[in-house]
């Protein structure tokens, strides 16, 4: 019996993490036919998760049971993917990896289905999903790239704390509790004592603050996140020569990454022409009526949202404001979309079935 | 007896507002010789303020008493300045106006002392201070403009809520209280219900959010703040042809505006050469050792702070991260610096004295 009928046997490595739980919730709501679900905790302790109304035990990783799956999602640390994903995919299991371990490997397709599903191949069963900060730009900018040619991108990010994991979120909530001024002192805006706010998960206190550092800096002063965005965008758009400059900044938002982008084109484009192109862009909801998305208004929603389309410094440049939920389109949703694409192509079956 | 000896008679219109209180605190710490201080509330109710350890009544505006001052600071609404400032300055009183009422008036000098004190004139007693968002860029970018020529500026802002006034700050604190999730539900990042957070002072909820709107939008989709920054920078730098594109965004920070700037030069400049120029820039503290300022680390501190100097999309482009306290260098400090400049030039004396 074909797998598409009986349902797909799905493993999830990192199921108890923040993206893992979003992935299970998204899978549950999607039309993807999960036959059996095998959740694994990537930590040293077994935990439990919920799926379709049932509590499921998520034991520590069991390679043998993973190798019996049709498809395994990795939503865990780079090291875990690096250890397990190549062997699993070589043995015939489809692997969709949300870590950054293989994204820039030339043999591994780096996929955002709305943009480059054509880079999937039936013979390459290890597939990577992109960095969550890049996703909004990749989806919103690609139709402009196809229509007018993108020569340069400059982008400042407003990245939510959930992008740094659960400990960072707990840190924000703890700092807010410790520092929230009940009222304004003598009518003045309070000056908080940053030294009293302990920062461990993030490089500085994030409550009532913004931090222009996401990842460590290289010798030229670029952060790891900024380098990832540039390299992954070039790969996904198949545009190795595009000039990209990014400032990656963490802001005290729970979920949802926002981007202020300047997109310089090869050919001039009016905002009306660009708006027409973006109105039909797959996976993108453009507000072209004077409104704009915010992380609060997009949290928990799938897809990419954009607004404030306007002219930049010349008739070859557009400005755009882009928001997407980093845990959904930036991670869980994109992974499930890739799986659905594999299924629709008829590839998602065990060789042994 | 010269005024500089007996002290200057100083009026403050809007003394009980947020910037007004910062102005009094900054004046108190400065070497500016206040002889007598006349604080006025620009509202309909008299209130009190503190200055040099004493409580002072701030009555409603009294034009006659204002006309007896040597110098009047306006830190209130545009309409108040528009009503009173021209008459006062025509009668011989020096007026330093922090509102936007006269900034783009060709007859009125728009002054950041580190940048264009030379635009002051003994015959023009009405002087404007600039928009608080622009100040950091104007101070940090001007030395680069002088050394290499600035052709284009792109800038995304991370503006604190105090820039929108006390009611906006109270709104942020109220929303945080109403929405702060005590902990993460079932290990997932919470999705807050934005409809439950009432926004009045700002166009959307600001707790756990960022809002890409500061002021109202014009027909081309630019916000009032974005247009102010562009027009005022061109005037202050005396660079009418510079291309400027801004995305102005409000973030849940109490005080301190941050900027991610791309500065495109006429002549190529290495980051080492730019760093050397910026290290000697008046009013600027550059971290050229891999660190960076944040709004929390700069709150309550005077001056402009920058870091993360690095290459942009070409050898003619630099990226810079800039932070300044919008209530201090962005407002109160800048106004007092202008007054000190007038005093140092020997201009700050009554004609009748």
Contacts between the chains, C-beta under 8 A, distances in Angstrom:
chain1	res1	chain2	res2	distance
A	16	B	187	6.6
A	17	B	187	7.5
A	18	B	184	7.9
A	18	B	187	6.4
A	18	B	188	6.5
A	18	B	189	6.0
A	21	B	186	6.7
A	21	B	187	5.3
A	21	B	188	5.0
A	22	B	188	6.6
A	22	B	189	8.0
A	25	B	188	7.6
A	50	B	186	7.6
A	152	B	313	5.3
A	154	B	154	5.7
A	154	B	262	5.3
A	154	B	312	7.4
A	154	B	313	6.7
A	156	B	156	3.6
A	156	B	247	7.5
A	156	B	260	4.1
A	158	B	158	7.3
A	158	B	210	4.8
A	158	B	249	6.8
A	158	B	251	7.1
A	160	B	189	7.9
A	162	B	189	4.0
A	166	B	184	6.3
A	166	B	187	6.7
A	166	B	189	7.9
A	169	B	184	5.9
A	169	B	189	5.9
A	170	B	183	7.5
A	170	B	184	6.7
A	173	B	180	6.7
A	173	B	181	6.6
A	173	B	182	7.4
A	173	B	183	7.1
A	173	B	184	7.8
A	176	B	176	6.4
A	176	B	180	5.9
A	177	B	180	7.3
A	180	B	173	6.7
A	180	B	176	5.9
A	180	B	177	7.3
A	180	B	180	7.9
A	181	B	173	6.6
A	181	B	254	7.7
A	182	B	173	7.4
A	183	B	170	7.5
A	183	B	173	7.1
A	184	B	18	7.9
A	184	B	166	6.3
A	184	B	169	5.9
A	184	B	170	6.7
A	184	B	173	7.8
A	186	B	21	6.7
A	186	B	50	7.5
A	187	B	16	6.6
A	187	B	17	7.5
A	187	B	18	6.3
A	187	B	21	5.3
A	187	B	166	6.7
A	188	B	18	6.5
A	188	B	21	5.0
A	188	B	22	6.6
A	188	B	25	7.6
A	189	B	18	6.0
A	189	B	22	8.0
A	189	B	160	7.9
A	189	B	162	4.0
A	189	B	166	7.9
A	189	B	169	5.9
A	189	B	254	5.3
A	189	B	255	4.6
A	189	B	327	6.1
A	190	B	254	6.0
A	190	B	255	8.0
A	191	B	255	7.0
A	191	B	299	4.7
A	191	B	300	3.8
A	192	B	254	6.9
A	192	B	296	6.3
A	192	B	299	6.8
A	194	B	294	7.9
A	194	B	296	4.3
A	194	B	297	5.8
A	197	B	296	7.7
A	204	B	294	5.6
A	204	B	296	7.2
A	204	B	297	7.5
A	205	B	296	5.8
A	208	B	252	6.8
A	208	B	253	5.4
A	208	B	254	5.0
A	208	B	295	7.6
A	208	B	296	6.3
A	209	B	253	6.3
A	209	B	294	5.3
A	209	B	295	5.7
A	209	B	296	4.2
A	210	B	158	4.8
A	210	B	251	5.8
A	210	B	253	6.3
A	210	B	258	5.5
A	210	B	294	6.5
A	210	B	295	6.2
A	211	B	294	5.9
A	212	B	258	7.4
A	212	B	260	7.1
A	212	B	292	5.3
A	212	B	294	7.5
A	212	B	307	7.6
A	212	B	308	5.7
A	212	B	321	4.8
A	213	B	292	6.7
A	217	B	290	6.1
A	220	B	310	6.1
A	220	B	311	6.7
A	221	B	271	7.2
A	221	B	290	7.4
A	221	B	308	6.2
A	221	B	309	6.9
A	221	B	310	3.7
A	222	B	310	6.3
A	243	B	313	4.1
A	243	B	314	7.1
A	244	B	313	7.4
A	245	B	262	6.5
A	245	B	312	4.9
A	245	B	313	4.8
A	245	B	317	7.4
A	245	B	319	6.2
A	247	B	156	7.5
A	247	B	260	4.0
A	247	B	308	7.5
A	247	B	319	6.4
A	247	B	321	6.8
A	249	B	158	6.8
A	249	B	258	7.8
A	249	B	260	6.8
A	251	B	158	7.1
A	251	B	210	5.8
A	251	B	251	5.5
A	251	B	252	7.6
A	252	B	208	6.8
A	252	B	251	7.6
A	252	B	252	5.4
A	252	B	253	7.9
A	253	B	208	5.4
A	253	B	209	6.2
A	253	B	210	6.3
A	253	B	252	7.8
A	254	B	181	7.7
A	254	B	189	5.4
A	254	B	190	6.0
A	254	B	192	6.9
A	254	B	208	5.0
A	255	B	189	4.6
A	255	B	190	8.0
A	255	B	191	7.0
A	258	B	210	5.5
A	258	B	212	7.4
A	258	B	249	7.8
A	260	B	156	4.1
A	260	B	212	7.2
A	260	B	247	4.0
A	260	B	249	6.7
A	262	B	154	5.3
A	262	B	245	6.5
A	262	B	262	7.7
A	271	B	221	7.3
A	290	B	217	6.1
A	290	B	221	7.4
A	292	B	212	5.3
A	292	B	213	6.7
A	294	B	194	7.9
A	294	B	204	5.6
A	294	B	209	5.2
A	294	B	210	6.4
A	294	B	211	5.9
A	294	B	212	7.5
A	295	B	208	7.6
A	295	B	209	5.7
A	295	B	210	6.2
A	296	B	192	6.3
A	296	B	194	4.3
A	296	B	197	7.7
A	296	B	204	7.2
A	296	B	205	5.8
A	296	B	208	6.3
A	296	B	209	4.2
A	297	B	194	5.8
A	297	B	204	7.5
A	299	B	191	4.7
A	299	B	192	6.8
A	300	B	191	3.8
A	307	B	212	7.6
A	308	B	212	5.7
A	308	B	221	6.2
A	308	B	247	7.5
A	309	B	221	7.0
A	310	B	220	6.1
A	310	B	221	3.7
A	310	B	222	6.3
A	311	B	220	6.7
A	312	B	154	7.4
A	312	B	245	4.9
A	313	B	152	5.3
A	313	B	154	6.7
A	313	B	243	4.1
A	313	B	244	7.4
A	313	B	245	4.8
A	314	B	243	7.1
A	317	B	245	7.4
A	319	B	245	6.3
A	319	B	247	6.4
A	321	B	212	4.8
A	321	B	247	6.9
A	327	B	189	6.1
